[in-house]
């Protein structure tokens, strides 16, 4: 993909949209060389990169550094940057400032969670030329209010609220929505009723695309295995094996070899 317009094109042509997170230049370079369509600099960086307990701990400074690094690694990619916790709830001026620095760091678009109570922010950002991706369902920045990382939209009432929120985001000009951890039937219903692409994570197979956290996809954390994710490689095992091979080579004087010694 070259721009956010390609989201609409892919959606029109019923081409599934493939997104993945990245947080640094090296991984962004690899993602850019892959068949994935776009990169999300997720606030999951707080957890998977910084080892913090939740995305609530992501700061704007952190997100700016990760966004800039990803942009340097993937100069041509569509890069969506998460607006961190509370930065879009302090009024329009603060939201515009936060989104502005993310865009100047290299984001193509910003993503923000929820819609109720910050409709004005979404429409102001869109009106200012900042593409906005919505995020509904399980919104991890609200984990304390949601009572944990759990499936959302299970009751009829909650499902109706999610459907209404997706319509609101579309009306406000969001170019796409992430829908996280909702029943597949509800995700299908929302996807059918919306004209913007719905990018699912833990939302079944009927959405317009999928997004995964890169570290989960690569199996980098042996202790974390969300049911809805898929481990395409045993990254933890592969990296551990490489490190142990290196340690053994040093201890048995097999590294460095003659060819690896500078003359
Ligand atoms: O922060 C993140 O990685 C995300 C994805 C899980 C959608 O928001």
Boltz pocket constraint, residues with backbone or C-beta under 6 A from the ligand:
constraints:
  - pocket:
      binder: B
      contacts: [[A, 21], [A, 40], [A, 41], [A, 42], [A, 43], [A, 44], [A, 45], [A, 55], [A, 82], [A, 178], [A, 180], [A, 201], [A, 211], [A, 212], [A, 213]]
      max_distance: 6.0
